[in-house]
Amino acid sequence: MSSVSMTDYRKQLLSEVSGDVLEIGFGTGLNLPYYSAAVTSLTAVEPNEGMGAIAQKRINESPIPVETKPLSGENLSMPDASFDNVVCTWTLCSIPNVKKALNEAYRVLKPGGRFFFIEHGLSDEPGIQAWQNRLTPIQRVIADGCHINRKIDELVGAAFDQVAWEEFYAADLPKVMGYFYQGIATKN
Ligand SMILES: C[S@@+](CC[C@H](N)C(=O)[O-])C[C@H]1O[C@@H](n2cnc3c(N)ncnc32)[C@H](O)[C@@H]1O
């Protein structure tokens, strides 16, 4: 998760994030160093408390005020329209009810708010898709529920009013693992 190319994608995606921000699937806080001074607060949702010690070290080193919440993306406790931006990186693959989590992200965004995402998912090549469909049941077991065959653009597009995204293979990953969707979705 901290390879050179993934770090570059994080930096690129997060450079435009601002205001009061929610991050879903905070993990060990790998995104934290790449938020700019335009981020005024960060609420970090992560259901796996095992990530906490490493995350806390990064939180202590960050100038951004961070509040952690041991929640799942499917069930956010925050009121409607709480955040300027929501961020989700390499997490939609692992959330069991991903549609519900995306609807929750939409709910907690303010009108005009933006959802920033980078995820791996279903390739546009039929031959790679076939392998992704074959391997996903194994991947789910060995990688904590991770699916490599989700059609991320359709999932995000169904939950938001607009979505702008690009799809590409990460340079340094096998094609079945490294078909990336990166974009910004908007709530009217
Ligand atoms: C591959 S890691 C990515 C972590 C981090 N976002 C990053 O970019 O390094 C997937 C993360 O999704 C989290 N996750 C799994 N199920 C979730 C859920 N239902 N709601 C929110 N996060 C979840 C995992 O605990 C893990 O931290």
The ligand as a MOL file (V3000), in Angstrom:
LIG
                    3D

  0  0  0     0  0            999 V3000
M  V30 BEGIN CTAB
M  V30 COUNTS 27 29 0 0 0
M  V30 BEGIN ATOM
M  V30 1 C -6.4710 -2.0320 1.5500 0
M  V30 2 S -6.8360 -1.1870 3.0150 0 CHG=1
M  V30 3 C -6.6240 0.5250 2.5210 0
M  V30 4 C -6.3210 1.4250 3.6780 0
M  V30 5 C -6.1510 2.9080 3.3420 0
M  V30 6 N -7.3910 3.4820 2.8510 0
M  V30 7 C -5.0380 3.1410 2.3550 0
M  V30 8 O -5.2500 3.7650 1.3200 0
M  V30 9 O -3.9020 2.7120 2.6460 0 CHG=-1
M  V30 10 C -8.6150 -1.3680 3.1430 0
M  V30 11 C -9.1590 -0.7280 4.3920 0
M  V30 12 O -10.5950 -0.8380 4.3800 0
M  V30 13 C -11.0090 -1.0600 5.7090 0
M  V30 14 N -12.3920 -1.5680 5.7190 0
M  V30 15 C -12.8130 -2.8480 5.5690 0
M  V30 16 N -14.1420 -2.9180 5.6810 0
M  V30 17 C -14.5850 -1.6580 5.9080 0
M  V30 18 C -15.8600 -1.0890 6.1350 0
M  V30 19 N -16.9600 -1.8440 6.1390 0
M  V30 20 N -15.9350 0.2400 6.3380 0
M  V30 21 C -14.8230 1.0190 6.3210 0
M  V30 22 N -13.5810 0.5240 6.1230 0
M  V30 23 C -13.4540 -0.7870 5.9200 0
M  V30 24 C -9.9810 -2.0630 6.2150 0
M  V30 25 O -9.9990 -2.2380 7.6110 0
M  V30 26 C -8.6990 -1.4120 5.6810 0
M  V30 27 O -8.1840 -0.4620 6.5600 0
M  V30 END ATOM
M  V30 BEGIN BOND
M  V30 1 1 1 2
M  V30 2 1 2 3
M  V30 3 1 2 10
M  V30 4 1 3 4
M  V30 5 1 4 5
M  V30 6 1 5 6
M  V30 7 1 5 7
M  V30 8 2 7 8
M  V30 9 1 7 9
M  V30 10 1 10 11
M  V30 11 1 11 12
M  V30 12 1 11 26
M  V30 13 1 12 13
M  V30 14 1 13 14
M  V30 15 1 13 24
M  V30 16 1 14 15
M  V30 17 1 14 23
M  V30 18 2 15 16
M  V30 19 1 16 17
M  V30 20 1 17 18
M  V30 21 2 17 23
M  V30 22 1 18 19
M  V30 23 2 18 20
M  V30 24 1 20 21
M  V30 25 2 21 22
M  V30 26 1 22 23
M  V30 27 1 24 25
M  V30 28 1 24 26
M  V30 29 1 26 27
M  V30 END BOND
M  V30 END CTAB
M  END
